[in-house]
Amino acid sequence: MSTKVTIRHSRRSDACPGFYLYHDVLDGLGIADDPQTDVYLRLDGVAVALETLSEGGALVTITLPRETARMLGLLRPGTAPGIEQV
């Protein structure tokens, strides 16, 4: 039995990577829209650069096609390339 609840997903294709945005019901004790619970993003087929920081943690740079970024809500739909705001 899974405790993951899908928020948004897309299968990987030749043109775009796949993604799975979800939350875990055990994190929020079953409250799906609790603003205090974390969400998780799993990406399939993306380019990644990982840098470990001396103060702890990491800096992760992910390369996404614009269409994938739009589907994730990271870019405004319908804006011209080069002037999109995140």
PDB file with one MODEL, atoms N, CA, C and O in Angstrom:
MODEL        1
ATOM      1  N   MET A   1       0.839  -1.179   0.000  1.00  0.00           N
ATOM      2  CA  MET A   1       0.000   0.000   0.000  1.00  0.00           C
ATOM      3  C   MET A   1       0.887   1.245   0.000  1.00  0.00           C
ATOM      4  O   MET A   1       1.805   1.367   0.811  1.00  0.00           O
ATOM      5  N   SER A   2       0.604   2.145  -0.902  1.00  0.00           N
ATOM      6  CA  SER A   2       1.389   3.368  -1.024  1.00  0.00           C
ATOM      7  C   SER A   2       0.803   4.483  -0.166  1.00  0.00           C
ATOM      8  O   SER A   2      -0.410   4.572   0.023  1.00  0.00           O
ATOM      9  N   THR A   3       1.676   5.317   0.341  1.00  0.00           N
ATOM     10  CA  THR A   3       1.221   6.483   1.097  1.00  0.00           C
ATOM     11  C   THR A   3       1.378   7.752   0.268  1.00  0.00           C
ATOM     12  O   THR A   3       1.149   8.853   0.767  1.00  0.00           O
ATOM     13  N   LYS A   4       1.774   7.600  -1.016  1.00  0.00           N
ATOM     14  CA  LYS A   4       1.980   8.750  -1.894  1.00  0.00           C
ATOM     15  C   LYS A   4       0.671   9.148  -2.569  1.00  0.00           C
ATOM     16  O   LYS A   4      -0.078   8.298  -3.050  1.00  0.00           O
ATOM     17  N   VAL A   5       0.407  10.454  -2.598  1.00  0.00           N
ATOM     18  CA  VAL A   5      -0.765  10.983  -3.282  1.00  0.00           C
ATOM     19  C   VAL A   5      -0.271  11.897  -4.399  1.00  0.00           C
ATOM     20  O   VAL A   5       0.424  12.881  -4.149  1.00  0.00           O
ATOM     21  N   THR A   6      -0.634  11.563  -5.617  1.00  0.00           N
ATOM     22  CA  THR A   6      -0.177  12.314  -6.788  1.00  0.00           C
ATOM     23  C   THR A   6      -0.824  13.687  -6.838  1.00  0.00           C
ATOM     24  O   THR A   6      -2.039  13.823  -6.693  1.00  0.00           O
ATOM     25  N   ILE A   7       0.009  14.705  -7.047  1.00  0.00           N
ATOM     26  CA  ILE A   7      -0.473  16.062  -7.270  1.00  0.00           C
ATOM     27  C   ILE A   7      -0.504  16.338  -8.774  1.00  0.00           C
ATOM     28  O   ILE A   7      -1.482  16.870  -9.298  1.00  0.00           O
ATOM     29  N   ARG A   8       0.571  15.970  -9.454  1.00  0.00           N
ATOM     30  CA  ARG A   8       0.664  16.128 -10.907  1.00  0.00           C
ATOM     31  C   ARG A   8       1.742  15.182 -11.407  1.00  0.00           C
ATOM     32  O   ARG A   8       2.730  14.946 -10.712  1.00  0.00           O
ATOM     33  N   HIS A   9       1.565  14.636 -12.610  1.00  0.00           N
ATOM     34  CA  HIS A   9       2.583  13.744 -13.164  1.00  0.00           C
ATOM     35  C   HIS A   9       2.547  13.785 -14.684  1.00  0.00           C
ATOM     36  O   HIS A   9       1.556  14.193 -15.289  1.00  0.00           O
ATOM     37  N   SER A  10       3.634  13.359 -15.278  1.00  0.00           N
ATOM     38  CA  SER A  10       3.734  13.242 -16.731  1.00  0.00           C
ATOM     39  C   SER A  10       4.762  12.164 -17.037  1.00  0.00           C
ATOM     40  O   SER A  10       5.839  12.140 -16.442  1.00  0.00           O
ATOM     41  N   ARG A  11       4.434  11.284 -17.954  1.00  0.00           N
ATOM     42  CA  ARG A  11       5.371  10.220 -18.339  1.00  0.00           C
ATOM     43  C   ARG A  11       6.472  10.779 -19.230  1.00  0.00           C
ATOM     44  O   ARG A  11       6.251  11.718 -19.995  1.00  0.00           O
ATOM     45  N   ARG A  12       7.636  10.204 -19.124  1.00  0.00           N
ATOM     46  CA  ARG A  12       8.773  10.589 -19.962  1.00  0.00           C
ATOM     47  C   ARG A  12       8.479  10.260 -21.419  1.00  0.00           C
ATOM     48  O   ARG A  12       7.916   9.211 -21.732  1.00  0.00           O
ATOM     49  N   SER A  13       8.870  11.180 -22.310  1.00  0.00           N
ATOM     50  CA  SER A  13       8.721  10.958 -23.745  1.00  0.00           C
ATOM     51  C   SER A  13      10.044  11.315 -24.417  1.00  0.00           C
ATOM     52  O   SER A  13      10.999  11.713 -23.749  1.00  0.00           O
ATOM     53  N   ASP A  14      10.096  11.170 -25.737  1.00  0.00           N
ATOM     54  CA  ASP A  14      11.310  11.552 -26.459  1.00  0.00           C
ATOM     55  C   ASP A  14      11.569  13.050 -26.348  1.00  0.00           C
ATOM     56  O   ASP A  14      12.722  13.481 -26.360  1.00  0.00           O
ATOM     57  N   ALA A  15      10.515  13.840 -26.243  1.00  0.00           N
ATOM     58  CA  ALA A  15      10.645  15.299 -26.227  1.00  0.00           C
ATOM     59  C   ALA A  15      10.813  15.892 -24.827  1.00  0.00           C
ATOM     60  O   ALA A  15      11.453  16.931 -24.669  1.00  0.00           O
ATOM     61  N   CYS A  16      10.248  15.245 -23.818  1.00  0.00           N
ATOM     62  CA  CYS A  16      10.246  15.821 -22.470  1.00  0.00           C
ATOM     63  C   CYS A  16      10.561  14.769 -21.418  1.00  0.00           C
ATOM     64  O   CYS A  16      10.206  13.600 -21.569  1.00  0.00           O
ATOM     65  N   PRO A  17      11.231  15.194 -20.347  1.00  0.00           N
ATOM     66  CA  PRO A  17      11.431  14.276 -19.232  1.00  0.00           C
ATOM     67  C   PRO A  17      10.123  14.015 -18.502  1.00  0.00           C
ATOM     68  O   PRO A  17       9.157  14.762 -18.656  1.00  0.00           O
ATOM     69  N   GLY A  18      10.097  12.976 -17.726  1.00  0.00           N
ATOM     70  CA  GLY A  18       8.926  12.682 -16.914  1.00  0.00           C
ATOM     71  C   GLY A  18       9.075  13.315 -15.548  1.00  0.00           C
ATOM     72  O   GLY A  18      10.182  13.616 -15.103  1.00  0.00           O
ATOM     73  N   PHE A  19       7.937  13.515 -14.884  1.00  0.00           N
ATOM     74  CA  PHE A  19       7.985  14.015 -13.514  1.00  0.00           C
ATOM     75  C   PHE A  19       6.827  13.446 -12.711  1.00  0.00           C
ATOM     76  O   PHE A  19       5.809  13.022 -13.258  1.00  0.00           O
ATOM     77  N   TYR A  20       7.015  13.451 -11.410  1.00  0.00           N
ATOM     78  CA  TYR A  20       6.004  12.964 -10.471  1.00  0.00           C
ATOM     79  C   TYR A  20       6.054  13.886  -9.266  1.00  0.00           C
ATOM     80  O   TYR A  20       7.007  13.842  -8.487  1.00  0.00           O
ATOM     81  N   LEU A  21       5.038  14.719  -9.107  1.00  0.00           N
ATOM     82  CA  LEU A  21       4.911  15.627  -7.982  1.00  0.00           C
ATOM     83  C   LEU A  21       3.874  15.028  -7.043  1.00  0.00           C
ATOM     84  O   LEU A  21       2.742  14.765  -7.448  1.00  0.00           O
ATOM     85  N   TYR A  22       4.258  14.814  -5.789  1.00  0.00           N
ATOM     86  CA  TYR A  22       3.353  14.132  -4.872  1.00  0.00           C
ATOM     87  C   TYR A  22       3.607  14.562  -3.434  1.00  0.00           C
ATOM     88  O   TYR A  22       4.599  15.226  -3.135  1.00  0.00           O
ATOM     89  N   HIS A  23       2.705  14.179  -2.563  1.00  0.00           N
ATOM     90  CA  HIS A  23       2.949  14.314  -1.125  1.00  0.00           C
ATOM     91  C   HIS A  23       2.692  12.958  -0.485  1.00  0.00           C
ATOM     92  O   HIS A  23       2.030  12.093  -1.059  1.00  0.00           O
ATOM     93  N   ASP A  24       3.220  12.799   0.689  1.00  0.00           N
ATOM     94  CA  ASP A  24       3.068  11.553   1.426  1.00  0.00           C
ATOM     95  C   ASP A  24       2.060  11.793   2.544  1.00  0.00           C
ATOM     96  O   ASP A  24       2.240  12.691   3.367  1.00  0.00           O
ATOM     97  N   VAL A  25       1.009  10.996   2.571  1.00  0.00           N
ATOM     98  CA  VAL A  25      -0.051  11.220   3.562  1.00  0.00           C
ATOM     99  C   VAL A  25       0.443  11.063   4.991  1.00  0.00           C
ATOM    100  O   VAL A  25      -0.160  11.611   5.914  1.00  0.00           O
ATOM    101  N   LEU A  26       1.515  10.335   5.187  1.00  0.00           N
ATOM    102  CA  LEU A  26       2.044  10.181   6.541  1.00  0.00           C
ATOM    103  C   LEU A  26       2.718  11.457   7.026  1.00  0.00           C
ATOM    104  O   LEU A  26       2.808  11.681   8.233  1.00  0.00           O
ATOM    105  N   ASP A  27       3.198  12.306   6.100  1.00  0.00           N
ATOM    106  CA  ASP A  27       3.818  13.573   6.492  1.00  0.00           C
ATOM    107  C   ASP A  27       2.816  14.505   7.156  1.00  0.00           C
ATOM    108  O   ASP A  27       3.129  15.144   8.161  1.00  0.00           O
ATOM    109  N   GLY A  28       1.611  14.585   6.596  1.00  0.00           N
ATOM    110  CA  GLY A  28       0.607  15.510   7.119  1.00  0.00           C
ATOM    111  C   GLY A  28      -0.511  14.824   7.867  1.00  0.00           C
ATOM    112  O   GLY A  28      -1.570  15.411   8.088  1.00  0.00           O
ATOM    113  N   LEU A  29      -0.281  13.587   8.256  1.00  0.00           N
ATOM    114  CA  LEU A  29      -1.299  12.808   8.958  1.00  0.00           C
ATOM    115  C   LEU A  29      -2.615  12.767   8.195  1.00  0.00           C
ATOM    116  O   LEU A  29      -3.692  12.840   8.786  1.00  0.00           O
ATOM    117  N   GLY A  30      -2.515  12.647   6.862  1.00  0.00           N
ATOM    118  CA  GLY A  30      -3.687  12.468   6.035  1.00  0.00           C
ATOM    119  C   GLY A  30      -4.371  13.735   5.575  1.00  0.00           C
ATOM    120  O   GLY A  30      -5.407  13.665   4.914  1.00  0.00           O
ATOM    121  N   ILE A  31      -3.818  14.904   5.909  1.00  0.00           N
ATOM    122  CA  ILE A  31      -4.427  16.161   5.480  1.00  0.00           C
ATOM    123  C   ILE A  31      -3.784  16.584   4.171  1.00  0.00           C
ATOM    124  O   ILE A  31      -2.656  17.078   4.167  1.00  0.00           O
ATOM    125  N   ALA A  32      -4.483  16.396   3.066  1.00  0.00           N
ATOM    126  CA  ALA A  32      -3.896  16.579   1.732  1.00  0.00           C
ATOM    127  C   ALA A  32      -3.464  18.012   1.456  1.00  0.00           C
ATOM    128  O   ALA A  32      -2.438  18.211   0.805  1.00  0.00           O
ATOM    129  N   ASP A  33      -4.186  19.001   1.912  1.00  0.00           N
ATOM    130  CA  ASP A  33      -3.879  20.390   1.579  1.00  0.00           C
ATOM    131  C   ASP A  33      -3.226  21.157   2.723  1.00  0.00           C
ATOM    132  O   ASP A  33      -3.239  22.388   2.728  1.00  0.00           O
ATOM    133  N   ASP A  34      -2.664  20.455   3.680  1.00  0.00           N
ATOM    134  CA  ASP A  34      -1.991  21.104   4.799  1.00  0.00           C
ATOM    135  C   ASP A  34      -0.765  21.866   4.281  1.00  0.00           C
ATOM    136  O   ASP A  34       0.150  21.247   3.739  1.00  0.00           O
ATOM    137  N   PRO A  35      -0.728  23.196   4.434  1.00  0.00           N
ATOM    138  CA  PRO A  35       0.388  23.979   3.900  1.00  0.00           C
ATOM    139  C   PRO A  35       1.711  23.702   4.606  1.00  0.00           C
ATOM    140  O   PRO A  35       2.759  24.147   4.137  1.00  0.00           O
ATOM    141  N   GLN A  36       1.685  22.991   5.700  1.00  0.00           N
ATOM    142  CA  GLN A  36       2.912  22.693   6.433  1.00  0.00           C
ATOM    143  C   GLN A  36       3.602  21.422   5.952  1.00  0.00           C
ATOM    144  O   GLN A  36       4.753  21.178   6.313  1.00  0.00           O
ATOM    145  N   THR A  37       2.927  20.610   5.150  1.00  0.00           N
ATOM    146  CA  THR A  37       3.537  19.362   4.710  1.00  0.00           C
ATOM    147  C   THR A  37       4.400  19.588   3.471  1.00  0.00           C
ATOM    148  O   THR A  37       4.137  20.476   2.660  1.00  0.00           O
ATOM    149  N   ASP A  38       5.426  18.769   3.350  1.00  0.00           N
ATOM    150  CA  ASP A  38       6.325  18.836   2.202  1.00  0.00           C
ATOM    151  C   ASP A  38       5.688  18.174   0.992  1.00  0.00           C
ATOM    152  O   ASP A  38       4.799  17.333   1.122  1.00  0.00           O
ATOM    153  N   VAL A  39       6.153  18.565  -0.180  1.00  0.00           N
ATOM    154  CA  VAL A  39       5.832  17.867  -1.414  1.00  0.00           C
ATOM    155  C   VAL A  39       7.142  17.364  -1.997  1.00  0.00           C
ATOM    156  O   VAL A  39       8.211  17.893  -1.691  1.00  0.00           O
ATOM    157  N   TYR A  40       7.053  16.350  -2.830  1.00  0.00           N
ATOM    158  CA  TYR A  40       8.229  15.719  -3.414  1.00  0.00           C
ATOM    159  C   TYR A  40       8.120  15.792  -4.938  1.00  0.00           C
ATOM    160  O   TYR A  40       7.034  15.657  -5.501  1.00  0.00           O
ATOM    161  N   LEU A  41       9.251  16.004  -5.587  1.00  0.00           N
ATOM    162  CA  LEU A  41       9.298  16.057  -7.046  1.00  0.00           C
ATOM    163  C   LEU A  41      10.345  15.064  -7.523  1.00  0.00           C
ATOM    164  O   LEU A  41      11.532  15.209  -7.231  1.00  0.00           O
ATOM    165  N   ARG A  42       9.901  14.065  -8.250  1.00  0.00           N
ATOM    166  CA  ARG A  42      10.793  13.075  -8.832  1.00  0.00           C
ATOM    167  C   ARG A  42      10.853  13.343 -10.332  1.00  0.00           C
ATOM    168  O   ARG A  42       9.818  13.407 -10.995  1.00  0.00           O
ATOM    169  N   LEU A  43      12.061  13.500 -10.867  1.00  0.00           N
ATOM    170  CA  LEU A  43      12.257  13.792 -12.280  1.00  0.00           C
ATOM    171  C   LEU A  43      12.935  12.606 -12.955  1.00  0.00           C
ATOM    172  O   LEU A  43      13.824  11.981 -12.378  1.00  0.00           O
ATOM    173  N   ASP A  44      12.509  12.299 -14.183  1.00  0.00           N
ATOM    174  CA  ASP A  44      13.052  11.172 -14.939  1.00  0.00           C
ATOM    175  C   ASP A  44      13.541  11.674 -16.297  1.00  0.00           C
ATOM    176  O   ASP A  44      12.743  12.102 -17.131  1.00  0.00           O
ATOM    177  N   GLY A  45      14.853  11.619 -16.513  1.00  0.00           N
ATOM    178  CA  GLY A  45      15.409  12.005 -17.816  1.00  0.00           C
ATOM    179  C   GLY A  45      15.864  13.443 -17.898  1.00  0.00           C
ATOM    180  O   GLY A  45      15.776  14.048 -18.966  1.00  0.00           O
ATOM    181  N   VAL A  46      16.352  14.016 -16.798  1.00  0.00           N
ATOM    182  CA  VAL A  46      16.829  15.396 -16.801  1.00  0.00           C
ATOM    183  C   VAL A  46      18.343  15.426 -16.601  1.00  0.00           C
ATOM    184  O   VAL A  46      18.934  14.489 -16.063  1.00  0.00           O
ATOM    185  N   ALA A  47      18.955  16.521 -17.043  1.00  0.00           N
ATOM    186  CA  ALA A  47      20.372  16.750 -16.781  1.00  0.00           C
ATOM    187  C   ALA A  47      20.498  17.430 -15.422  1.00  0.00           C
ATOM    188  O   ALA A  47      19.752  18.360 -15.115  1.00  0.00           O
ATOM    189  N   VAL A  48      21.448  16.960 -14.606  1.00  0.00           N
ATOM    190  CA  VAL A  48      21.592  17.465 -13.246  1.00  0.00           C
ATOM    191  C   VAL A  48      23.053  17.766 -12.952  1.00  0.00           C
ATOM    192  O   VAL A  48      23.940  16.994 -13.315  1.00  0.00           O
ATOM    193  N   ALA A  49      23.296  18.895 -12.292  1.00  0.00           N
ATOM    194  CA  ALA A  49      24.613  19.225 -11.752  1.00  0.00           C
ATOM    195  C   ALA A  49      24.452  19.346 -10.245  1.00  0.00           C
ATOM    196  O   ALA A  49      23.612  20.109  -9.767  1.00  0.00           O
ATOM    197  N   LEU A  50      25.247  18.605  -9.501  1.00  0.00           N
ATOM    198  CA  LEU A  50      25.154  18.591  -8.045  1.00  0.00           C
ATOM    199  C   LEU A  50      26.457  19.100  -7.457  1.00  0.00           C
ATOM    200  O   LEU A  50      27.540  18.642  -7.821  1.00  0.00           O
ATOM    201  N   GLU A  51      26.338  20.054  -6.544  1.00  0.00           N
ATOM    202  CA  GLU A  51      27.504  20.618  -5.875  1.00  0.00           C
ATOM    203  C   GLU A  51      27.265  20.566  -4.372  1.00  0.00           C
ATOM    204  O   GLU A  51      26.290  21.129  -3.873  1.00  0.00           O
ATOM    205  N   THR A  52      28.153  19.892  -3.653  1.00  0.00           N
ATOM    206  CA  THR A  52      28.053  19.832  -2.200  1.00  0.00           C
ATOM    207  C   THR A  52      28.603  21.132  -1.630  1.00  0.00           C
ATOM    208  O   THR A  52      29.690  21.573  -2.004  1.00  0.00           O
ATOM    209  N   LEU A  53      27.849  21.741  -0.728  1.00  0.00           N
ATOM    210  CA  LEU A  53      28.252  23.013  -0.138  1.00  0.00           C
ATOM    211  C   LEU A  53      29.020  22.785   1.154  1.00  0.00           C
ATOM    212  O   LEU A  53      28.683  21.890   1.930  1.00  0.00           O
ATOM    213  N   SER A  54      30.040  23.583   1.384  1.00  0.00           N
ATOM    214  CA  SER A  54      30.872  23.420   2.579  1.00  0.00           C
ATOM    215  C   SER A  54      30.079  23.664   3.863  1.00  0.00           C
ATOM    216  O   SER A  54      30.394  23.084   4.902  1.00  0.00           O
ATOM    217  N   GLU A  55      29.058  24.515   3.799  1.00  0.00           N
ATOM    218  CA  GLU A  55      28.253  24.789   4.988  1.00  0.00           C
ATOM    219  C   GLU A  55      27.157  23.748   5.201  1.00  0.00           C
ATOM    220  O   GLU A  55      26.356  23.869   6.127  1.00  0.00           O
ATOM    221  N   GLY A  56      27.121  22.743   4.362  1.00  0.00           N
ATOM    222  CA  GLY A  56      26.140  21.675   4.476  1.00  0.00           C
ATOM    223  C   GLY A  56      25.103  21.755   3.382  1.00  0.00           C
ATOM    224  O   GLY A  56      24.841  22.831   2.844  1.00  0.00           O
ATOM    225  N   GLY A  57      24.521  20.646   3.056  1.00  0.00           N
ATOM    226  CA  GLY A  57      23.514  20.603   2.004  1.00  0.00           C
ATOM    227  C   GLY A  57      24.147  20.579   0.623  1.00  0.00           C
ATOM    228  O   GLY A  57      25.329  20.269   0.476  1.00  0.00           O
ATOM    229  N   ALA A  58      23.363  20.903  -0.373  1.00  0.00           N
ATOM    230  CA  ALA A  58      23.837  20.839  -1.744  1.00  0.00           C
ATOM    231  C   ALA A  58      23.147  21.896  -2.597  1.00  0.00           C
ATOM    232  O   ALA A  58      22.074  22.395  -2.259  1.00  0.00           O
ATOM    233  N   LEU A  59      23.784  22.218  -3.696  1.00  0.00           N
ATOM    234  CA  LEU A  59      23.215  23.084  -4.727  1.00  0.00           C
ATOM    235  C   LEU A  59      22.936  22.184  -5.923  1.00  0.00           C
ATOM    236  O   LEU A  59      23.850  21.554  -6.454  1.00  0.00           O
ATOM    237  N   VAL A  60      21.684  22.122  -6.346  1.00  0.00           N
ATOM    238  CA  VAL A  60      21.284  21.246  -7.439  1.00  0.00           C
ATOM    239  C   VAL A  60      20.771  22.106  -8.580  1.00  0.00           C
ATOM    240  O   VAL A  60      19.847  22.899  -8.401  1.00  0.00           O
ATOM    241  N   THR A  61      21.372  21.947  -9.755  1.00  0.00           N
ATOM    242  CA  THR A  61      20.906  22.631 -10.958  1.00  0.00           C
ATOM    243  C   THR A  61      20.324  21.583 -11.893  1.00  0.00           C
ATOM    244  O   THR A  61      20.992  20.611 -12.242  1.00  0.00           O
ATOM    245  N   ILE A  62      19.066  21.788 -12.298  1.00  0.00           N
ATOM    246  CA  ILE A  62      18.361  20.843 -13.157  1.00  0.00           C
ATOM    247  C   ILE A  62      18.006  21.542 -14.457  1.00  0.00           C
ATOM    248  O   ILE A  62      17.473  22.651 -14.451  1.00  0.00           O
ATOM    249  N   THR A  63      18.302  20.893 -15.564  1.00  0.00           N
ATOM    250  CA  THR A  63      17.962  21.438 -16.872  1.00  0.00           C
ATOM    251  C   THR A  63      16.629  20.841 -17.327  1.00  0.00           C
ATOM    252  O   THR A  63      16.501  19.625 -17.474  1.00  0.00           O
ATOM    253  N   LEU A  64      15.633  21.719 -17.549  1.00  0.00           N
ATOM    254  CA  LEU A  64      14.300  21.288 -17.969  1.00  0.00           C
ATOM    255  C   LEU A  64      13.918  21.939 -19.283  1.00  0.00           C
ATOM    256  O   LEU A  64      14.240  23.107 -19.503  1.00  0.00           O
ATOM    257  N   PRO A  65      13.240  21.218 -20.164  1.00  0.00           N
ATOM    258  CA  PRO A  65      12.637  21.881 -21.314  1.00  0.00           C
ATOM    259  C   PRO A  65      11.568  22.861 -20.828  1.00  0.00           C
ATOM    260  O   PRO A  65      10.940  22.623 -19.796  1.00  0.00           O
ATOM    261  N   ARG A  66      11.360  23.939 -21.546  1.00  0.00           N
ATOM    262  CA  ARG A  66      10.360  24.937 -21.139  1.00  0.00           C
ATOM    263  C   ARG A  66       8.970  24.330 -20.967  1.00  0.00           C
ATOM    264  O   ARG A  66       8.229  24.723 -20.067  1.00  0.00           O
ATOM    265  N   GLU A  67       8.617  23.380 -21.820  1.00  0.00           N
ATOM    266  CA  GLU A  67       7.281  22.777 -21.725  1.00  0.00           C
ATOM    267  C   GLU A  67       7.112  22.046 -20.392  1.00  0.00           C
ATOM    268  O   GLU A  67       6.051  22.127 -19.774  1.00  0.00           O
ATOM    269  N   THR A  68       8.134  21.344 -19.953  1.00  0.00           N
ATOM    270  CA  THR A  68       8.072  20.664 -18.659  1.00  0.00           C
ATOM    271  C   THR A  68       7.951  21.685 -17.533  1.00  0.00           C
ATOM    272  O   THR A  68       7.164  21.500 -16.605  1.00  0.00           O
ATOM    273  N   ALA A  69       8.726  22.757 -17.613  1.00  0.00           N
ATOM    274  CA  ALA A  69       8.649  23.815 -16.604  1.00  0.00           C
ATOM    275  C   ALA A  69       7.254  24.427 -16.561  1.00  0.00           C
ATOM    276  O   ALA A  69       6.753  24.738 -15.481  1.00  0.00           O
ATOM    277  N   ARG A  70       6.620  24.604 -17.720  1.00  0.00           N
ATOM    278  CA  ARG A  70       5.248  25.127 -17.758  1.00  0.00           C
ATOM    279  C   ARG A  70       4.273  24.155 -17.095  1.00  0.00           C
ATOM    280  O   ARG A  70       3.402  24.569 -16.329  1.00  0.00           O
ATOM    281  N   MET A  71       4.421  22.856 -17.393  1.00  0.00           N
ATOM    282  CA  MET A  71       3.519  21.860 -16.815  1.00  0.00           C
ATOM    283  C   MET A  71       3.647  21.816 -15.294  1.00  0.00           C
ATOM    284  O   MET A  71       2.677  21.522 -14.595  1.00  0.00           O
ATOM    285  N   LEU A  72       4.837  22.108 -14.785  1.00  0.00           N
ATOM    286  CA  LEU A  72       5.049  22.132 -13.338  1.00  0.00           C
ATOM    287  C   LEU A  72       4.640  23.460 -12.711  1.00  0.00           C
ATOM    288  O   LEU A  72       4.693  23.612 -11.491  1.00  0.00           O
ATOM    289  N   GLY A  73       4.232  24.422 -13.539  1.00  0.00           N
ATOM    290  CA  GLY A  73       3.815  25.712 -13.029  1.00  0.00           C
ATOM    291  C   GLY A  73       4.971  26.642 -12.706  1.00  0.00           C
ATOM    292  O   GLY A  73       4.797  27.614 -11.971  1.00  0.00           O
ATOM    293  N   LEU A  74       6.155  26.356 -13.249  1.00  0.00           N
ATOM    294  CA  LEU A  74       7.328  27.183 -12.992  1.00  0.00           C
ATOM    295  C   LEU A  74       7.425  28.386 -13.923  1.00  0.00           C
ATOM    296  O   LEU A  74       8.119  29.355 -13.616  1.00  0.00           O
ATOM    297  N   LEU A  75       6.737  28.330 -15.053  1.00  0.00           N
ATOM    298  CA  LEU A  75       6.699  29.439 -16.015  1.00  0.00           C
ATOM    299  C   LEU A  75       5.254  29.792 -16.306  1.00  0.00           C
ATOM    300  O   LEU A  75       4.374  28.932 -16.277  1.00  0.00           O
ATOM    301  N   ARG A  76       5.023  31.044 -16.580  1.00  0.00           N
ATOM    302  CA  ARG A  76       3.671  31.471 -16.948  1.00  0.00           C
ATOM    303  C   ARG A  76       3.348  30.985 -18.355  1.00  0.00           C
ATOM    304  O   ARG A  76       4.160  31.156 -19.264  1.00  0.00           O
ATOM    305  N   PRO A  77       2.189  30.390 -18.550  1.00  0.00           N
ATOM    306  CA  PRO A  77       1.817  29.928 -19.896  1.00  0.00           C
ATOM    307  C   PRO A  77       1.569  31.116 -20.825  1.00  0.00           C
ATOM    308  O   PRO A  77       1.030  32.142 -20.411  1.00  0.00           O
ATOM    309  N   GLY A  78       1.965  30.960 -22.067  1.00  0.00           N
ATOM    310  CA  GLY A  78       1.671  31.982 -23.080  1.00  0.00           C
ATOM    311  C   GLY A  78       2.628  33.149 -23.133  1.00  0.00           C
ATOM    312  O   GLY A  78       2.426  34.045 -23.953  1.00  0.00           O
ATOM    313  N   THR A  79       3.652  33.193 -22.313  1.00  0.00           N
ATOM    314  CA  THR A  79       4.605  34.298 -22.389  1.00  0.00           C
ATOM    315  C   THR A  79       5.647  33.988 -23.438  1.00  0.00           C
ATOM    316  O   THR A  79       5.954  32.827 -23.706  1.00  0.00           O
ATOM    317  N   ALA A  80       6.182  35.024 -24.020  1.00  0.00           N
ATOM    318  CA  ALA A  80       7.173  34.871 -25.071  1.00  0.00           C
ATOM    319  C   ALA A  80       8.493  34.377 -24.490  1.00  0.00           C
ATOM    320  O   ALA A  80       8.853  34.753 -23.374  1.00  0.00           O
ATOM    321  N   PRO A  81       9.227  33.533 -25.237  1.00  0.00           N
ATOM    322  CA  PRO A  81      10.537  33.078 -24.765  1.00  0.00           C
ATOM    323  C   PRO A  81      11.449  34.271 -24.487  1.00  0.00           C
ATOM    324  O   PRO A  81      11.458  35.250 -25.234  1.00  0.00           O
ATOM    325  N   GLY A  82      12.200  34.176 -23.422  1.00  0.00           N
ATOM    326  CA  GLY A  82      13.142  35.225 -23.078  1.00  0.00           C
ATOM    327  C   GLY A  82      12.593  36.240 -22.091  1.00  0.00           C
ATOM    328  O   GLY A  82      13.366  36.962 -21.460  1.00  0.00           O
ATOM    329  N   ILE A  83      11.261  36.312 -21.942  1.00  0.00           N
ATOM    330  CA  ILE A  83      10.698  37.273 -20.985  1.00  0.00           C
ATOM    331  C   ILE A  83       9.839  36.588 -19.928  1.00  0.00           C
ATOM    332  O   ILE A  83       9.102  37.243 -19.190  1.00  0.00           O
ATOM    333  N   GLU A  84       9.941  35.278 -19.866  1.00  0.00           N
ATOM    334  CA  GLU A  84       9.186  34.547 -18.860  1.00  0.00           C
ATOM    335  C   GLU A  84       9.741  34.849 -17.478  1.00  0.00           C
ATOM    336  O   GLU A  84      10.953  34.959 -17.292  1.00  0.00           O
ATOM    337  N   GLN A  85       8.851  34.980 -16.525  1.00  0.00           N
ATOM    338  CA  GLN A  85       9.254  35.284 -15.161  1.00  0.00           C
ATOM    339  C   GLN A  85       8.963  34.086 -14.274  1.00  0.00           C
ATOM    340  O   GLN A  85       7.910  33.458 -14.378  1.00  0.00           O
ATOM    341  N   VAL A  86       9.904  33.783 -13.409  1.00  0.00           N
ATOM    342  CA  VAL A  86       9.690  32.678 -12.472  1.00  0.00           C
ATOM    343  C   VAL A  86       9.538  33.233 -11.085  1.00  0.00           C
ATOM    344  O   VAL A  86       9.348  32.474 -10.134  1.00  0.00           O
TER     345      VAL A  86
ENDMDL
END
